Amino acid sequence: MLNKNRSSLITFLSGLAGGICLSLVIGIVLLYSHAQQTHLTNSIPIAQATNIFQAFPPEPIPTQTDLLDEAESALNSGQPEKVRELLYPMIEGWTSNDARIRGYRLLAEAELAQGHAQLAVPYLEKLYFYQPTAENLFFLATIYDTGGDIKNALIKYQELAKWENLPQGIDIEFISMRIYHISRALGTAVPTLTPLP
């Protein structure tokens, strides 16, 4: 009888262990299934949100050429204040000398269009730094002169008078006359300038 009870107990324990194992397996499967549904439910709004953003792609970042073209168009259409708004925040970070040259010229012309000769000078200085031509030096000298900074105008006119073979658009007689008049106004000796060989 003891063997029979023992065998009944073993059968009972085996059944109990099998039931517990089966319950655990079913519980794990149910938890995994629930986790998958939760993941899918949470990912649907993210996917929908992603699709919403794809419907409105980000605007392309304008290139330097685009900005320069837009600034030139604004200047030509009588909106010089827009030129500074477009170019000033970015021009210092540009690596292309050609873009900087065009940008500083546009900034200077925009200030001049608004009657700000003195505010155009820093842009012209940078223009001349990146493109040291007689035309840019003449432009700088005359803007110093127009803005009332005759000391710097004299320096630039004197530097220009030393250039040999000035382009046809630059009148050496005008430069000599301005050197003479500014020197007299400042009370300095009027220099005798001859072009360098």
N, CA, C and O of each residue as an XYZ file, in Angstrom:
788
protein
N       0.809     -1.163      0.000
C       0.000      0.000      0.000
C       0.867      1.247      0.000
O       0.526      2.269     -0.597
N       1.964      1.139      0.665
C       2.895      2.257      0.700
C       3.408      2.549     -0.708
O       3.577      3.703     -1.100
N       3.643      1.499     -1.438
C       4.109      1.693     -2.809
C       3.021      2.341     -3.666
O       3.295      3.157     -4.546
N       1.788      1.954     -3.380
C       0.686      2.519     -4.146
C       0.528      4.001     -3.823
O       0.289      4.801     -4.728
N       0.653      4.381     -2.565
C       0.554      5.798     -2.169
C       1.724      6.597     -2.751
O       1.597      7.731     -3.212
N       2.855      5.925     -2.692
C       4.045      6.581     -3.230
C       3.877      6.804     -4.729
O       4.214      7.874     -5.236
N       3.388      5.860     -5.404
C       3.195      5.975     -6.836
C       2.125      7.020     -7.139
O       2.242      7.742     -8.129
N       1.083      7.118     -6.310
C       0.066      8.148     -6.497
C       0.662      9.538     -6.254
O       0.355     10.489     -6.972
N       1.508      9.641     -5.243
C       2.149     10.920     -4.934
C       3.077     11.352     -6.071
O       3.112     12.523     -6.450
N       3.813     10.404     -6.597
C       4.746     10.710     -7.693
C       3.942     11.139     -8.931
O       4.325     12.076     -9.631
N       2.857     10.463     -9.185
C       2.021     10.820    -10.322
C       1.436     12.206    -10.116
O       1.393     13.022    -11.036
N       0.982     12.461     -8.883
C       0.418     13.776     -8.579
C       1.467     14.871     -8.750
O       1.187     15.905     -9.357
N       2.671     14.654     -8.222
C       3.743     15.652     -8.321
C       4.181     15.842     -9.775
O       4.480     16.957    -10.204
N       4.214     14.753    -10.516
C       4.598     14.858    -11.936
C       3.560     15.671    -12.690
O       3.903     16.516    -13.516
N       2.303     15.415    -12.406
C       1.235     16.169    -13.059
C       1.277     17.640    -12.669
O       1.088     18.529    -13.498
N       1.537     17.875    -11.360
C       1.634     19.250    -10.878
C       2.798     19.987    -11.547
O       2.652     21.128    -11.984
N       3.960     19.317    -11.622
C       5.137     19.931    -12.254
C       4.873     20.175    -13.729
O       5.242     21.221    -14.263
N       4.238     19.222    -14.388
C       3.922     19.402    -15.800
C       2.956     20.546    -16.008
O       3.089     21.309    -16.965
N       1.968     20.673    -15.105
C       1.004     21.769    -15.200
C       1.659     23.128    -14.983
O       1.355     24.104    -15.669
N       2.569     23.162    -14.006
C       3.294     24.429    -13.750
C       4.143     24.806    -14.957
O       4.173     25.966    -15.367
N       4.832     23.820    -15.522
C       5.677     24.106    -16.709
C       4.823     24.582    -17.876
O       5.170     25.536    -18.572
N       3.691     23.896    -18.077
C       2.807     24.287    -19.159
C       2.253     25.692    -18.928
O       2.147     26.475    -19.873
N       1.898     26.020    -17.682
C       1.413     27.369    -17.354
C       2.480     28.417    -17.607
O       2.197     29.487    -18.146
N       3.717     28.104    -17.214
C       4.823     29.041    -17.449
C       5.036     29.287    -18.940
O       5.216     30.429    -19.362
N       5.017     28.242    -19.721
C       5.216     28.380    -21.167
C       4.082     29.224    -21.763
O       4.333     30.123    -22.564
N       2.848     28.935    -21.374
C       1.713     29.702    -21.895
C       1.816     31.164    -21.436
O       1.548     32.080    -22.213
N       2.208     31.378    -20.165
C       2.369     32.744    -19.654
C       3.437     33.515    -20.416
O       3.242     34.684    -20.746
N       4.557     32.873    -20.695
C       5.647     33.530    -21.446
C       5.177     33.873    -22.856
O       5.451     34.961    -23.363
N       4.456     32.923    -23.495
C       3.959     33.176    -24.851
C       2.976     34.352    -24.838
O       3.016     35.200    -25.729
N       2.098     34.405    -23.839
C       1.133     35.504    -23.739
C       1.843     36.841    -23.485
O       1.484     37.855    -24.084
N       2.840     36.845    -22.606
C       3.600     38.076    -22.339
C       4.330     38.559    -23.594
O       4.338     39.751    -23.901
N       4.938     37.621    -24.309
C       5.661     37.981    -25.534
C       4.690     38.551    -26.567
O       4.987     39.547    -27.227
N       3.513     37.903    -26.701
C       2.500     38.370    -27.639
C       2.009     39.772    -27.253
O       1.807     40.624    -28.118
N       1.822     40.001    -25.966
C       1.380     41.321    -25.482
C       2.448     42.382    -25.734
O       2.140     43.509    -26.121
N       3.696     42.010    -25.511
C       4.797     42.957    -25.748
C       4.894     43.317    -27.224
O       5.150     44.475    -27.556
N       4.696     42.363    -28.106
C       4.742     42.636    -29.541
C       3.618     43.577    -29.948
O       3.826     44.498    -30.738
N       2.407     43.338    -29.400
C       1.286     44.215    -29.724
C       1.530     45.632    -29.212
O       1.220     46.604    -29.901
N       2.079     45.750    -28.019
C       2.375     47.063    -27.452
C       3.410     47.778    -28.305
O       3.287     48.974    -28.569
N       4.421     47.051    -28.733
C       5.463     47.643    -29.574
C       4.864     48.125    -30.901
O       5.164     49.234    -31.343
N       4.040     47.322    -31.524
C       3.418     47.718    -32.784
C       2.491     48.906    -32.592
O       2.451     49.806    -33.431
N       1.745     48.913    -31.491
C       0.832     50.018    -31.221
C       1.607     51.310    -31.031
O       1.186     52.359    -31.517
N       2.735     51.250    -30.331
C       3.541     52.449    -30.098
C       4.282     52.883    -31.346
O       4.550     54.072    -31.519
N       4.614     51.960    -32.207
C       5.394     52.332    -33.393
C       4.524     52.917    -34.491
O       5.049     53.596    -35.374
N       3.240     52.687    -34.476
C       2.363     53.224    -35.511
C       2.332     54.747    -35.479
O       2.485     55.367    -36.532
N       2.137     55.394    -34.301
C       2.170     56.865    -34.317
C       3.523     57.409    -34.746
O       3.585     58.439    -35.417
N       4.599     56.744    -34.376
C       5.932     57.214    -34.791
C       6.054     57.134    -36.301
O       6.567     58.048    -36.946
N       5.573     56.019    -36.862
C       5.628     55.879    -38.315
C       4.761     56.940    -38.972
O       5.148     57.536    -39.977
N       3.568     57.178    -38.390
C       2.707     58.203    -38.956
C       3.353     59.575    -38.839
O       3.282     60.375    -39.772
N       3.985     59.855    -37.698
C       4.661     61.142    -37.521
C       5.797     61.284    -38.522
O       6.015     62.364    -39.072
N       6.519     60.196    -38.759
C       7.602     60.235    -39.732
C       7.042     60.541    -41.115
O       7.626     61.317    -41.871
N       5.917     59.931    -41.440
C       5.300     60.197    -42.741
C       4.848     61.646    -42.854
O       4.918     62.233    -43.933
N       4.383     62.229    -41.747
C       3.980     63.632    -41.761
C       5.177     64.514    -42.097
O       5.060     65.436    -42.905
N       6.341     64.236    -41.477
C       7.534     65.035    -41.742
C       8.029     64.830    -43.164
O       8.575     65.747    -43.777
N       7.838     63.619    -43.690
C       8.268     63.377    -45.057
C       7.370     64.120    -46.042
O       7.792     64.444    -47.152
N       6.130     64.387    -45.631
C       5.223     65.143    -46.501
C       5.687     66.588    -46.640
O       5.403     67.235    -47.648
N       6.413     67.107    -45.618
C       6.948     68.462    -45.650
C       8.467     68.391    -45.536
O       9.016     68.613    -44.457
N       9.144     68.087    -46.628
C      10.603     67.967    -46.529
C      11.230     69.307    -46.160
O      10.687     70.361    -46.492
N      12.370     69.269    -45.476
C      13.017     70.524    -45.089
C      13.433     71.310    -46.330
O      13.796     70.748    -47.364
N      13.366     72.627    -46.186
C      13.770     73.478    -47.299
C      15.269     73.340    -47.517
O      16.030     73.260    -46.553
N      15.699     73.310    -48.767
C      17.136     73.183    -49.008
C      17.889     74.416    -48.511
O      17.382     75.536    -48.574
N      19.089     74.194    -48.025
C      19.927     75.297    -47.552
C      20.462     76.033    -48.778
O      21.054     75.415    -49.663
N      20.256     77.356    -48.833
C      20.712     78.080    -50.022
C      22.239     78.074    -50.125
O      22.947     78.152    -49.122
N      22.716     77.982    -51.342
C      24.158     78.016    -51.573
C      24.624     79.473    -51.588
O      23.814     80.400    -51.599
N      25.941     79.653    -51.588
C      26.505     81.003    -51.635
C      26.060     81.712    -52.910
O      25.743     82.901    -52.887
N      26.039     80.981    -54.015
C      25.637     81.581    -55.289
C      24.175     82.003    -55.241
O      23.814     83.071    -55.736
N      23.323     81.150    -54.634
C      21.903     81.506    -54.505
C      21.739     82.782    -53.686
O      20.975     83.674    -54.057
N      22.464     82.864    -52.564
C      22.372     84.052    -51.711
C      22.868     85.299    -52.441
O      22.257     86.365    -52.353
N      23.967     85.156    -53.154
C      24.519     86.303    -53.887
C      23.567     86.756    -54.989
O      23.377     87.955    -55.193
N      22.973     85.805    -55.696
C      22.012     86.149    -56.749
C      20.787     86.842    -56.159
O      20.286     87.818    -56.717
N      20.311     86.327    -55.027
C      19.146     86.928    -54.379
C      19.473     88.331    -53.869
O      18.649     89.241    -53.970
N      20.687     88.504    -53.316
C      21.104     89.826    -52.824
C      21.234     90.817    -53.983
O      20.815     91.969    -53.869
N      21.807     90.370    -55.083
C      21.948     91.254    -56.247
C      20.585     91.645    -56.803
O      20.373     92.787    -57.208
N      19.665     90.686    -56.818
C      18.308     90.966    -57.285
C      17.614     91.977    -56.364
O      16.915     92.876    -56.831
N      17.817     91.818    -55.055
C      17.229     92.760    -54.092
C      17.800     94.159    -54.290
O      17.059     95.141    -54.247
N      19.110     94.258    -54.506
C      19.749     95.554    -54.725
C      19.218     96.214    -55.998
O      18.927     97.410    -56.020
N      19.100     95.415    -57.048
C      18.612     95.952    -58.322
C      17.140     96.331    -58.284
O      16.693     97.170    -59.067
N      16.383     95.719    -57.377
C      14.958     96.042    -57.291
C      14.664     97.097    -56.232
O      13.507     97.304    -55.865
N      15.706     97.766    -55.738
C      15.504     98.866    -54.800
C      15.283     98.442    -53.358
O      14.634     99.157    -52.594
N      15.819     97.282    -52.975
C      15.717     96.810    -51.594
C      17.111     96.579    -51.003
O      17.454     95.450    -50.652
N      17.912     97.638    -50.892
C      19.290     97.447    -50.436
C      19.392     96.919    -49.008
O      20.372     96.256    -48.667
N      18.393     97.203    -48.166
C      18.446     96.728    -46.778
C      18.389     95.205    -46.712
O      18.874     94.614    -45.747
N      17.808     94.563    -47.718
C      17.710     93.103    -47.742
C      19.069     92.454    -48.021
O      19.293     91.304    -47.641
N      19.966     93.174    -48.675
C      21.287     92.631    -49.009
C      22.049     92.277    -47.735
O      22.624     91.195    -47.623
N      22.045     93.196    -46.784
C      22.745     92.948    -45.515
C      22.111     91.776    -44.787
O      22.816     90.929    -44.238
N      20.799     91.721    -44.780
C      20.063     90.640    -44.117
C      20.446     89.275    -44.701
O      20.553     88.292    -43.967
N      20.649     89.218    -46.007
C      20.968     87.957    -46.672
C      22.434     87.552    -46.502
O      22.732     86.385    -46.248
N      23.339     88.506    -46.640
C      24.762     88.159    -46.727
C      25.543     88.280    -45.426
O      26.419     87.460    -45.150
N      25.237     89.286    -44.631
C      26.069     89.585    -43.465
C      26.232     88.409    -42.496
O      27.346     88.169    -42.031
N      25.161     87.666    -42.174
C      25.337     86.601    -41.183
C      26.264     85.472    -41.635
O      26.788     84.744    -40.792
N      26.478     85.308    -42.937
C      27.203     84.136    -43.415
C      28.528     84.419    -44.107
O      29.362     83.521    -44.214
N      28.738     85.615    -44.569
C      29.869     85.888    -45.460
C      31.228     85.607    -44.819
O      32.163     85.196    -45.507
N      31.344     85.822    -43.522
C      32.636     85.596    -42.853
C      33.021     84.121    -42.844
O      34.203     83.795    -42.734
N      32.051     83.233    -42.958
C      32.336     81.803    -42.947
C      32.611     81.217    -44.324
O      32.957     80.041    -44.442
N      32.460     82.027    -45.362
C      32.676     81.519    -46.714
C      34.156     81.286    -46.963
O      35.004     82.031    -46.473
N      34.455     80.255    -47.720
C      35.852     79.950    -48.027
C      36.236     80.360    -49.448
O      37.421     80.438    -49.771
N      35.258     80.617    -50.284
C      35.535     81.001    -51.667
C      35.837     82.502    -51.746
O      35.007     83.331    -51.371
N      37.025     82.836    -52.236
C      37.392     84.250    -52.388
C      36.483     84.944    -53.402
O      36.129     86.108    -53.217
N      36.103     84.244    -54.468
C      35.224     84.839    -55.476
C      33.882     85.221    -54.865
O      33.343     86.288    -55.156
N      33.342     84.341    -54.013
C      32.062     84.637    -53.356
C      32.221     85.811    -52.390
O      31.346     86.674    -52.313
N      33.338     85.846    -51.651
C      33.564     86.963    -50.724
C      33.689     88.283    -51.474
O      33.132     89.296    -51.052
N      34.412     88.273    -52.574
C      34.605     89.494    -53.373
C      33.249     90.024    -53.842
O      32.950     91.209    -53.693
N      32.449     89.148    -54.397
C      31.124     89.566    -54.884
C      30.236     90.011    -53.712
O      29.505     90.996    -53.821
N      30.305     89.289    -52.605
C      29.487     89.614    -51.441
C      29.843     90.958    -50.831
O      28.956     91.752    -50.517
N      31.161     91.224    -50.658
C      31.563     92.506    -50.069
C      31.229     93.671    -50.994
O      30.887     94.757    -50.526
N      31.324     93.453    -52.299
C      30.943     94.511    -53.245
C      29.448     94.811    -53.114
O      29.043     95.973    -53.080
N      28.634     93.757    -53.041
C      27.183     93.955    -52.903
C      26.836     94.642    -51.583
O      25.968     95.514    -51.548
N      27.503     94.255    -50.506
C      27.247     94.898    -49.209
C      27.614     96.381    -49.260
O      26.875     97.222    -48.750
N      28.754     96.701    -49.875
C      29.178     98.099    -49.992
C      28.188     98.896    -50.840
O      27.799    100.005    -50.476
N      27.786     98.317    -51.975
C      26.846     99.016    -52.851
C      25.491     99.210    -52.172
O      24.824    100.221    -52.393
N      25.083     98.242    -51.347
C      23.818     98.370    -50.623
C      23.884     99.513    -49.618
O      22.925    100.274    -49.482
N      25.009     99.641    -48.909
C      25.165    100.750    -47.953
C      25.188    102.084    -48.694
O      24.591    103.057    -48.234
N      25.863    102.136    -49.823
C      25.909    103.373    -50.609
C      24.528    103.742    -51.144
O      24.175    104.920    -51.207
N      23.751    102.732    -51.530
C      22.398    102.988    -52.030
C      21.506    103.587    -50.943
O      20.529    104.274    -51.241
N      21.847    103.325    -49.692
C      21.084    103.876    -48.575
C      21.697    105.178    -48.063
O      21.212    105.751    -47.087
N      22.768    105.649    -48.722
C      23.411    106.903    -48.328
C      24.368    106.743    -47.163
O      24.653    107.715    -46.464
N      24.868    105.544    -46.940
C      25.774    105.278    -45.815
C      27.203    105.063    -46.307
O      27.709    103.941    -46.282
N      27.841    106.117    -46.747
C      29.201    105.992    -47.275
C      30.165    105.456    -46.222
O      31.004    104.609    -46.527
N      30.054    105.936    -44.994
C      30.980    105.484    -43.952
C      30.772    104.012    -43.599
O      31.727    103.324    -43.237
N      29.535    103.521    -43.701
C      29.281    102.111    -43.420
C      29.723    101.202    -44.565
O      29.901     99.999    -44.377
N      29.896    101.778    -45.741
C      30.369    100.996    -46.882
C      31.874    100.737    -46.803
O      32.366     99.769    -47.382
N      32.604    101.596    -46.092
C      34.069    101.513    -46.051
C      34.601    100.155    -45.575
O      35.484     99.608    -46.235
N      34.112     99.579    -44.464
C      34.670     98.283    -44.034
C      34.503     97.191    -45.089
O      35.374     96.335    -45.241
N      33.389     97.219    -45.813
C      33.180     96.226    -46.863
C      34.151     96.448    -48.022
O      34.650     95.497    -48.623
N      34.411     97.730    -48.325
C      35.349     98.035    -49.403
C      36.782     97.681    -49.008
O      37.574     97.255    -49.849
N      37.109     97.858    -47.741
C      38.439     97.450    -47.266
C      38.616     95.944    -47.463
O      39.666     95.490    -47.919
N      37.588     95.180    -47.118
C      37.664     93.722    -47.295
C      37.668     93.357    -48.773
O      38.364     92.429    -49.185
N      36.902     94.079    -49.562
C      36.900     93.844    -51.003
C      38.303     94.048    -51.561
O      38.803     93.226    -52.329
N      38.931     95.150    -51.168
C      40.288     95.431    -51.648
C      41.294     94.409    -51.117
O      42.254     94.070    -51.810
N      41.084     93.916    -49.898
C      41.972     92.893    -49.335
C      41.921     91.621    -50.180
O      42.958     91.035    -50.489
N      40.715     91.197    -50.551
C      40.568     89.956    -51.319
C      40.809     90.143    -52.804
O      41.113     89.179    -53.506
N      40.677     91.381    -53.302
C      40.917     91.657    -54.720
C      41.618     93.012    -54.840
O      40.970     94.024    -55.109
N      42.942     93.035    -54.642
C      43.681     94.307    -54.645
C      43.930     94.844    -56.060
O      45.033     94.743    -56.598
N      42.882     95.412    -56.637
C      42.993     95.994    -57.976
C      42.940     97.509    -57.870
O      42.513     98.058    -56.854
N      43.376     98.174    -58.923
C      43.338     99.639    -58.959
C      41.894    100.137    -58.880
O      41.622    101.155    -58.244
N      40.975     99.426    -59.521
C      39.572     99.829    -59.496
C      39.021     99.805    -58.067
O      38.327    100.729    -57.643
N      39.342     98.730    -57.330
C      38.837     98.625    -55.960
C      39.493     99.652    -55.034
O      38.851    100.166    -54.118
N      40.779     99.949    -55.277
C      41.457    100.962    -54.476
C      40.865    102.352    -54.767
O      40.691    103.159    -53.853
N      40.561    102.622    -56.026
C      39.944    103.895    -56.394
C      38.556    104.015    -55.761
O      38.196    105.068    -55.235
N      37.789    102.938    -55.816
C      36.463    102.902    -55.201
C      36.575    103.208    -53.706
O      35.797    103.992    -53.163
N      37.545    102.583    -53.057
C      37.760    102.789    -51.618
C      38.163    104.231    -51.328
O      37.628    104.849    -50.408
N      39.093    104.765    -52.097
C      39.555    106.147    -51.879
C      38.414    107.145    -52.036
O      38.257    108.048    -51.215
N      37.620    106.983    -53.089
C      36.531    107.940    -53.322
C      35.438    107.819    -52.258
O      34.788    108.813    -51.934
N      35.224    106.623    -51.711
C      34.210    106.472    -50.663
C      34.720    107.062    -49.351
O      33.952    107.676    -48.611
N      36.007    106.882    -49.055
C      36.570    107.590    -47.895
C      36.358    109.094    -48.066
O      35.938    109.784    -47.137
N      36.650    109.580    -49.251
C      36.519    111.000    -49.565
C      35.066    111.464    -49.425
O      34.797    112.495    -48.809
N      34.151    110.712    -49.987
C      32.724    111.039    -49.930
C      32.202    111.012    -48.494
O      31.364    111.831    -48.116
N      32.703    110.067    -47.702
C      32.262    109.937    -46.317
C      32.878    110.956    -45.378
O      32.505    111.024    -44.207
N      33.832    111.762    -45.883
C      34.435    112.813    -45.057
C      35.703    112.403    -44.334
O      36.248    113.189    -43.558
N      36.188    111.187    -44.572
C      37.436    110.738    -43.944
C      38.584    111.068    -44.907
O      39.116    110.196    -45.594
N      38.951    112.377    -44.934
C      39.917    112.820    -45.945
C      41.341    112.341    -45.657
O      42.150    112.240    -46.579
N      41.662    112.046    -44.394
C      43.007    111.524    -44.102
C      43.205    110.164    -44.768
O      44.213    109.944    -45.440
N      42.256    109.259    -44.586
C      42.369    107.943    -45.227
C      42.193    108.044    -46.729
O      42.799    107.278    -47.478
N      41.366    108.984    -47.180
C      41.203    109.190    -48.621
C      42.540    109.598    -49.235
O      42.928    109.092    -50.289
N      43.244    110.519    -48.566
C      44.550    110.958    -49.060
C      45.525    109.792    -49.153
O      46.236    109.654    -50.149
N      45.561    108.954    -48.124
C      46.467    107.789    -48.128
C      46.162    106.889    -49.322
O      47.074    106.445    -50.019
N      44.892    106.624    -49.552
C      44.504    105.725    -50.653
C      44.761    106.380    -52.011
O      45.203    105.713    -52.946
N      44.485    107.697    -52.125
C      44.784    108.381    -53.388
C      46.286    108.361    -53.669
O      46.705    108.158    -54.808
N      47.095    108.572    -52.628
C      48.551    108.553    -52.818
C      49.036    107.167    -53.226
O      49.914    107.029    -54.077
N      48.459    106.154    -52.613
C      48.818    104.780    -52.984
C      48.440    104.521    -54.444
O      49.186    103.880    -55.184
N      47.289    105.021    -54.838
C      46.810    104.827    -56.202
C      47.670    105.597    -57.208
O      47.906    105.121    -58.318
N      48.131    106.774    -56.821
C      48.949    107.584    -57.721
C      50.281    106.911    -58.044
O      50.916    107.231    -59.049
N      50.698    105.982    -57.192
C      51.963    105.282    -57.427
C      51.816    104.102    -58.387
O      52.815    103.520    -58.810
N      50.599    103.752    -58.728
C      50.383    102.626    -59.641
C      50.810    103.016    -61.045
O      50.564    104.133    -61.500
N      51.438    102.099    -61.705
C      51.813    102.335    -63.096
C      50.736    101.702    -63.983
O      50.180    100.655    -63.651
N      50.456    102.343    -65.094
C      49.465    101.834    -66.053
C      48.094    101.629    -65.418
O      47.563    100.519    -65.387
N      47.535    102.722    -64.914
C      46.189    102.652    -64.353
C      45.182    102.332    -65.459
O      45.368    102.748    -66.602
N      44.124    101.601    -65.129
C      43.095    101.319    -66.135
C      42.480    102.616    -66.662
O      42.535    103.646    -65.989
N      41.904    102.572    -67.848
C      41.372    103.773    -68.496
C      40.264    104.443    -67.698
O      40.101    105.659    -67.795
N      39.504    103.702    -66.922
C      38.401    104.292    -66.179
C      38.839    105.137    -64.999
O      38.019    105.832    -64.399
N      40.113    105.090    -64.658
C      40.607    105.842    -63.503
C      41.400    107.039    -64.010
O      42.393    106.876    -64.719
N      40.965    108.233    -63.650
C      41.547    109.471    -64.131
C      42.670    109.925    -63.191
O      42.402    110.313    -62.053
N      43.906    109.880    -63.651
C      45.063    110.255    -62.836
C      45.023    111.747    -62.508
O      45.516    112.155    -61.456
N      44.449    112.561    -63.379
C      44.342    113.999    -63.102
C      43.405    114.249    -61.922
O      43.673    115.107    -61.081
N      42.309    113.501    -61.864
C      41.393    113.625    -60.731
C      42.109    113.229    -59.438
O      41.968    113.901    -58.416
N      42.867    112.150    -59.485
C      43.594    111.681    -58.292
C      44.605    112.739    -57.844
O      44.700    113.047    -56.656
N      45.346    113.285    -58.784
C      46.344    114.323    -58.455
C      45.664    115.554    -57.863
O      46.165    116.144    -56.906
N      44.524    115.940    -58.433
C      43.789    117.089    -57.923
C      43.311    116.840    -56.490
O      43.415    117.729    -55.645
N      42.789    115.645    -56.207
C      42.315    115.336    -54.855
C      43.484    115.297    -53.872
O      43.348    115.762    -52.740
N      44.614    114.761    -54.278
C      45.793    114.744    -53.399
C      46.191    116.181    -53.060
O      46.481    116.501    -51.908
N      46.200    117.033    -54.075
C      46.573    118.442    -53.878
C      45.593    119.128    -52.916
O      46.016    119.768    -51.953
N      44.289    118.995    -53.174
C      43.291    119.709    -52.367
C      43.223    119.182    -50.930
O      43.114    119.960    -49.983
N      43.287    117.872    -50.776
C      43.220    117.300    -49.421
C      44.475    117.668    -48.633
O      44.394    117.985    -47.446
N      45.627    117.628    -49.286
C      46.882    117.990    -48.607
C      46.817    119.436    -48.124
O      47.217    119.731    -46.997
N      46.319    120.337    -48.964
C      46.184    121.743    -48.556
C      45.185    121.903    -47.417
O      45.407    122.691    -46.497
N      44.067    121.142    -47.480
C      43.054    121.230    -46.429
C      43.599    120.725    -45.092
O      43.238    121.246    -44.037
N      44.451    119.728    -45.136
C      45.034    119.174    -43.913
C      46.259    119.970    -43.448
O      46.756    119.768    -42.340
N      46.735    120.873    -44.304
C      47.906    121.673    -43.947
C      49.203    120.895    -44.069
O      50.187    121.221    -43.405
N      49.214    119.882    -44.901
C      50.438    119.093    -45.111
C      51.067    119.485    -46.439
O      50.426    120.073    -47.310
N      52.323    119.145    -46.563
C      53.031    119.450    -47.804
C      52.396    118.637    -48.938
O      52.035    117.472    -48.771
N      52.276    119.277    -50.065
C      51.711    118.591    -51.233
C      52.834    117.797    -51.867
O      53.822    118.367    -52.330
N      52.681    116.452    -51.891
C      53.750    115.609    -52.435
C      53.804    115.684    -53.955
O      52.800    115.928    -54.623
N      54.997    115.470    -54.476
C      55.161    115.349    -55.912
C      55.258    113.865    -56.191
O      56.200    113.196    -55.766
N      54.281    113.368    -56.903
C      54.206    111.919    -57.105
C      54.544    111.552    -58.540
O      54.072    112.173    -59.492
N      55.342    110.564    -58.662
C      55.621    110.006    -59.977
C      55.369    108.501    -59.888
O      55.744    107.876    -58.895
N      54.751    107.917    -60.892
C      54.483    106.483    -60.843
C      55.757    105.678    -60.710
O      56.798    106.049    -61.254
N      55.672    104.578    -59.988
C      56.824    103.697    -59.812
C      57.085    102.952    -61.102
O      56.144    102.596    -61.811
N      58.361    102.708    -61.425
C      58.639    101.966    -62.676
C      58.244    100.517    -62.556
O      58.406     99.752    -63.507
